[in-house]
Amino acid sequence: MEQWKMSILTGIALIILGIIFIILRGHVSIWLAIVIILGIIDIALGLFRKNR
């Protein structure tokens, strides 16, 4: 699989896992927020690589 596709899929997985843990715990911790932010950055980098 191409590198940019893997990056986007990894970002989506991080965001989904972060949301699941937030729902299970009932509150947002700094670590869960960091996981979601890293997922967004990963998706952005994947899209940047695709367009380049």
ABEGO torsion letter per residue (X at the ends): XBAAAAAAAAAAAAAAAAAAAAAAAGBBBAAAAAAAAAAAAAAAAAAAAAAX
